[in-house]
C-alpha cells in the first residue's frame, strides 16, 4: 500500500486507491453503493457460477473484492469528475465539491 496525497481522474488509479482504502472506513455513500453492487452480483448468473467453481476461500474473497471494486470504480467514474487523496482520506470531486469516500486510520 502506498497512499500519497494526489489528484487523479483515471479508473486505474481509482482501482488502486479503492484497494488500498479497502482496509479503511467507508463513507455512508460507499456503504450504500456496495449494498447495491452485492445485490447485483447475487443476481449475476455468470458471477455466481464462476464463484461456485472456486474451492479456495482466498480465491473467492479475491474474486468478490475485484468484482466489487471494478463495479464501484465504474460507478464513481460516472458520478464524479475527479478524485483526491489528502490526509489519509479518499475524496470524490464534482463541480469543485468534495465528497468523502474513505478514511484510513494510520495510527
N, C-alpha and C positions, 0 to 999 in steps of 0.2 A: 504494500500500500504506500502510495506517495501522494498525499494530499497537499497541494500548494495553492496559494491564492492565485486565481486566474479567471479570465472570462473566456467563454467559448460558445460556439453555435453548432458545432458538428455532432452528429449522432455517435460517432466512435468515441469521442472524449466523454460524452454523456454516459455511454455504457460503462466506461472505465470508472467514472465517478459514482454511478449507481452501485457498482460492485464494491467500491471502496467504502461508500457511505452505508452499505447494506448492514454493517455492524453497528450503525448509529441509531439514533432515534428518529423515526419517520414522522413527518407532519401529518395532521389530520387529512390533508389533501392526498398525500401519498397513500395513507391507510385506506381511504375510500377508493382510490384508483386500483389498489392491489385487490381489494374485495371484488371489484368488477372483473378484473383480469382472472382471478381464481374461478369465478362463475363461468367466464368464457372458456377457460381451459377444461372445466368439468364437462362442458358441452361439446368439446372438440374431440371427435372420434379418433382422428389420426394421432393426436397427442396422447389420448388415453390408451390407445393400442400400443404405441411405442413405449410409454411409461410402464405398462403392464409387462412388457417383454424384458425390461431391465430387472435383473435379480439382485444387484448390489444396491444397498441403501444409499451409498455415497453417489452412485451414478444417478439414481432417481432424484436425489436432492439437487445435484448439479443441473440436471435437465430442467427441473422446476425453476431453479434460480435463473437459468439462462433464458427460458421462455418468458418468465415474468419480467425480467429486466429488458428484454427486447421489446416486448409489448408496451411496457412503461415508457421506455425511451421514445418509441414511435408516437405515443400519445402526448408526451411532454413536448416533443419537437413540433407537433401540430399546434399545440396550445400556446407556446411561448416563443419569443423572439431569440432569446439567448439565455445563457446560464452563467453563474458566477460562484466560485468557491472563495469564501472570505471568512476568516476567523473560525475555521473548522465547521463551517456551515455551508450547505449547498442551497443556492437560491435559483429560482427561475425568474426571468425578467420579461415583462410585456409592457410596452409603452412607457418604459422608464420606471415602472413599479416592480419592486422585488417581492417575490413570494417565497417563503421558507419551505424547502423540501425536506431537508435532513439536517440533523445536528450530531456532531461527533463529540464525545466527551474524551478528551485526550489526557485526562489526569489519571 
